[in-house]
Amino acid sequence: MKVATSIVLGRQASPALASQAVNNAMSKAGITTANGVLLLLTSEFASNPQAAIMAAAKVAGCTQVAGCSATGIFTEEDWVLDTPAAAAMVFGGDIKLALAQHNDAGQPLLTMAAPSAINSTWLNHHIRYGGISGDATGHGPFSVWQNAKGDVKGHIEMFLSGVKMATKASHGLMLLSTPKQVNASKQFDLEILGKQKALRALQKAWNNHYKTEEAFPLHLMMAVYAESADAIAQGNYHQTSIISYDEENGSITLAHALPVGHYVSWALRDATTAEADMALTADTLANELGSHPDFGLLFSCLGRGPYLYNGEDLDLKVITQKFPNMPLLGFYGNGEITCIDGQNQLLPYSTVLSLFSAR
């Protein structure tokens, strides 16, 4: 199977890093010309990545070079944050990286976008998986590219042909409460949950789980929600961050408005839970494929990875231990895209793992 990766670090954002990454990957794959290249560059390249993109295309002998800039990038060999680096995955043989308009078989679309380019109409058109570029603003010349050139729309979409694939999100959340129905809300303010004020319900969930009267860690807390309690129990839920709370009226302001009638559980971002969930996700996908995966893509939130696991990316470690020597490429971004229960979602603090096997 002619797919391989390489990651190259340097002191400066030089096109030579991209050239070397592609050259190394092609040597591993045993090819002299690539059908396509996924090229990821660290944010040091973001203001002017074109020279690096063209250098990669020249070595690969093809113009189908796609990817984005991100704060951090990784392969199965290593991860990097805050250091200039380039990572590449090359495709040869019967596996091809193709543009979305040629997707006659209806494959899920590999999607990368700048934060400023996201809109619900585009997001919900076709089944997608991928991530949001680490470019915090989405401004500048471009932070995503395909056809070996920057894309001013701010988002790209493509598909891999010649493969079977399976995709799943790992939320990595510890649920602290059973689902309760939203009985009063106003725009982004959640007011009454079940028969209690929202803030009281959150404090009670925290106290019951941790047996403490200490204040809950707001930056680690999440609200998960769905149209039914059963959907939450099955893991088919949406999630949103807690922005603030009002002690006087007992309301909680969320990043997403929740309508009356939906169900909510409180959850905690937890490293032990996240590592176990990543392992379960990998096993589930391998079973769905029905064979050992040949390569994978991983889109991870910048708030996950080394920042969640005290300087070590245990999500990456789980995958490389389960699938030794499997080519893997990914980046730490500002949001993750996947389809859950028939609907595309933009997730916070999650990972989206896609595993592939040659047909």
Helices and strands as residue ranges (DSSP letters): E 3-9, H 15-29, E 36-42, G 43-45, H 50-60, E 65-70, E 72-75, E 79-81, E 85-91, E 96-99, G 100-102, E 109-113, G 115-117, H 120-123, E 128-132, E 144-146, E 149-150, E 155-161, E 163-170, E 173-175, E 180-186, E 189-193, E 196-197, H 198-210, G 218-220, E 221-226, H 229-233, E 238-246, E 251-254, E 263-269, H 271-289, E 295-301, H 305-308, H 314-322, E 328-333, E 336-340, E 343-347, E 351-358
